[in-house]
Amino acid sequence: MFADWPWRHWRAVQGDRPALRLDDVTLNWTALCQRVDSLASGFQQQGVAEGDGVMLRARNSEQTLLAWLALLQCGARILPVNPKLPVGLLESLAPGLTLTFLLDLEDSAQTFSLTPLRLVERAGDFALPWQPQRLASMTLTSGSTGLPKAAVHTCAAHLASAQGVLALISFKQPDCWLLSLPLFHVSGQGIVWRWLLSGAQLAVSERPLAQALDGCSHASLVPTQLWRLLKDNVSLTLCAVLLGGAAIPVDLTEQASRQGIATFCGYGLTEFASTVCAKVADGGDDVGVPLPGRAVRLVDGEVWLQADSMASGYWRDGQLTPLVNDEGWFATRDRGEWRDGRLVIAGRLDNLFFSGGEGVQPEAVERVIARHPQVRQVFVVPLDDAEFGQRPVAVVECESPDVLPALAVWTKDKLAGFQQPCRWLALPESIKNGGIKISRRALQRWVAEQRDEE
C-alpha cells in the first residue's frame, strides 16, 4: 500500500498538512521527515545497520516517537521496554534477543552491557529502501510463565492491523489520535501505525491526560480513565474512544454517548499487533466479530487465530520460532464460544482454578462484579486454602473502599457459592504499571502477602 516509508509517502502527498501535534508545536509531514532523516543519519553514523537489535528504554515523548521512526528508517529491529522493568531482567533478555545497541532516554544511572546510542541529529537524509516485510519490532509478551517472549512483527503486519481497525473506526485528516498508551505495549504501537496508514494526525503529550486530550478526536483508553474524565466534567473534543483492558460497563458507554463520544471495544493480542475482533461497545459480553484480514476458529473451546497482522514468530538466539501449530493456526489458550455470530471470550485456560472441586473462571466472576455502578475494574485471583484447595479473592478498583463490604452482599444472588470471593481488597496503586494490562501473577502474590501479614 506504500512505495516508500509511510511518513515519506505523506510528505509527497500532503507535505504541508499537520502530522504530529506536540505540546508546544505542530509538525507537518515535511518537517516531521526532516527530523526523522537527521536522527536516522545520526544513528547510522553511530553504527546502526540493517537488522541490528536496538533496545529502546523510554516513556512516550516527542524524542521517543522520532527515535522510533528514525530507527525503523535505519532498518533496525526495535525492542521498546518499560523503564520500570528491573535492569536484571533486561540484561537477562538481551543475549537471547541478540541486541546490539541501547537507546536509553530515561534519566538513569543504570549501566547495561549494550552499546549506548545517543539521540543526535546529523546532516543528511539516511534511509534504507522501504521493505514492508523487513522485521521491524519486537514486543515483549505478558506470558503466564517464565521470561517474556518477544513477538516480532514486520511493518506490513502492523499496517494490516491498522487497516482492520480503521475499517471499523473512521480516522482521517483532520482527526487526531492521542498516543495515550506506551510504545512498549503493542496497543501503543497500534496507534502509531493507524496514524501512519491514514495520514491523519497524532498527538504526543507529556501533560496530564485531560490536558493532553485537548483538541484530540480519538484516543485509546482503559475504562477507568474514561470514567474519571466524565466524572470530572472535562471538556472533551473526543468523538471516538477505543477501550481495552477490562469489561466495559454499559453505564460508561451511555454516558460517553450523551457527550457525542462513540466507544469501541474488542479483543487483541501482542502476537497479532493489537486488535483482532472489535465492535461498538454495547455492554454485551462478546468482543464482536473478526476484523478484516483476521480469521477465528474454535477448537475444543479454545480460540485459534490466523491474520495478516500475525507476528513472524518469537525471536530467540537470532532465529524465529513459528507461532502456528501444525495446522497453521495460533492456539491462544483463550476459552471462547460463538453467541449469535459474535465471539465471547470466557477467559484464559491458564487462569482457570478449582475451589472445592468446582472450576472457577476468574473472568466470568469479574464480568458480574463489574456490573456494579461503583466498580471501575476488578480482578479475581486464587488464594491457596487448606480446605478448598483455592478460594477466589476479588481485588477491586472503585470510587471508595467503603463500597467493598456492600459488594459482598450485592453479589450473593448473582454468583454461585463457589464463585463468591472469600475476601474483597482494594486495588493497590503499586500494582498499576501505567499500561493497559495489570499482571494477575503480581496480584496473586500481593494477595498472598496480605494474608501472611495479618
C-alpha positions, 0 to 999 in steps of 0.5 A: 500500500506504500512505495516508500516509508509511510511518513515519506509517502505523506510528505509527497502527498500532503507535505504541508498538512499537520502530522504530529501535534506536540505540546508546544508545536505542530509538525507537518509531514515535511518537517516531521521527515526532516527530523526523522532523516537527521536522527536516522543519519545520526544513528547510522553514523553511530553504527546502526545497520540493517537488522541490528537489535536496538533496545529502546528504554523510554516513556512516550515523548516527542524524542521517543516517537522520532527515535522510533521512526528514525530507527525503523528508517535505519532498518533496525529491529526495535525492542521498546521496554518499560523503564520500570522493568528491573535492569536484571531482567533486561540484561537477562533478555538481551543475549537471547534477543541478540541486541546490539545497541541501547537507546536509553532516554530515561534519566538513569544511572543504570549501566547495561552491557549494550552499546549506548546510542545517543539521540543526535541529529546529523546532516543528511537524509539516511534511509534504507529502501522501504521493505514492508516485510523487513522485521521491524519490532519486537514486543515483549509478551505478558506470558503466564510463565517464565521470561517474556517472549518477544513477538516480532512483527514486520511493518506490513503486519502492523499496517494490516492491523491498522487497516482492520481497525480503521475499517471499523473506526473512521480516522482521517485528516483532520482527526487526531489520535492521542498516543495515550498508551506506551510504545512498549505495549503493542496497543501503543504501537497500534496507534502509531501505525493507524496514524501512519496508514491514514495520514491523519494526525497524532498527538504526543503529550507529556501533560496530564491526560485531560490536558493532553486530550485537548483538541484530540478526536480519538484516543485509546483508553482503559475504562477507568480513565474514561470514567474519571474524565466524565466524572470530572466534567472535562471538556472533551473534543473526543468523538471516538474512544477505543477501550481495552483492558477490562469489561466495559460497563454499559453505564460508561458507554451511555454516558460517553454517548450523551457527550457525542463520544462513540466507544469501541471495544474488542479483543487483541493480542501482542502476537497479532499487533493489537486488535483482532475482533472489535465492535461498538461497545454495547455492554454485551459480553462478546468482543464482536466479530473478526476484523478484516484480514483476521480469521477465528476458529474454535477448537475444543473451546479454545480460540485459534487465530490466523491474520495478516497482522500475525507476528513472524514468530518469537525471536530467540538466539537470532532465529524465529520460532513459528507461532502456528501449530501444525495446522497453521493456526495460533492456539491462544489458550483463550476459552471462547464460544460463538453467541449469535455470530459474535465471539465471547471470550470466557477467559484464559485456560491458564487462569482457570482454578478449582475451589472445592472441586468446582472450576472457577473462571476468574473472568466470568466472576469479574464480568458480574462484579463489574456490573456494579455502578461503583466498580471501575475494574476488578480482578479475581485471583486464587488464594491457596486454602487448606480446605478448598484447595483455592478460594477466589479473592476479588481485588477491586478498583472503585470510587471508595473502599467503603463500597467493598463490604456492600459488594459482598452482599450485592453479589450473593444472588448473582454468583454461585457459592463457589464463585463468591470471593472469600475476601474483597481488597482494594486495588493497590496503586503499586500494582498499576504499571501505567499500561493497559494490562495489570499482571494477575501473577503480581496480584496473586502474590500481593494477595498472598502477602496480605494474608501472611501479614495479618 
